[in-house]
Amino acid sequence: MYLPYESEPTKFNDIHDYPGPQINEEVYQKLLLTGSKTHEEMRAMGLRAVARKERGAGSDVIFSELGYGSLPDLVDNNQRFAASGNPIAPPTAYHRRLADEHRRALQESGFDKIYPDLKKFCLDQQQIHGAANRRMIEAVRCNPKVEG
């Protein structure tokens, strides 16, 4: 990247990390140590190294992508689309189809016994992903090697 008022590029590690919704101690430590430990050092500590390229020793680390997005509350969205949305607009059609596909998947998998209500499924998923995002952000913000 080119910093303001600079004509020479600065190398940096641009990291996109999506480790899964279970942010256990190993994942937390890898996020905390990124930029200060090499893949080999992490492996020696018993941590599986993160899948990324090193872009220059000592270069800044920027997590430009981190975390999860979840399903919106499809039930609420579709009610609002039905009340005031355009029925042929792509977001309206997409959300309606997404809700139908999730209901079908819950039924076919048997998870409809746990989640007979799609709204509850969406909100619980948001809670899980929100907790994972909070933990990832905490680790990255505690990492002194991370910028941006």
Beta strands, then each sheet from edge to edge (+ up, - down):
strand 1: 12-17
strand 2: 60-66
strand 3: 146-147
sheet 1: 1+ 2+ 3+
end
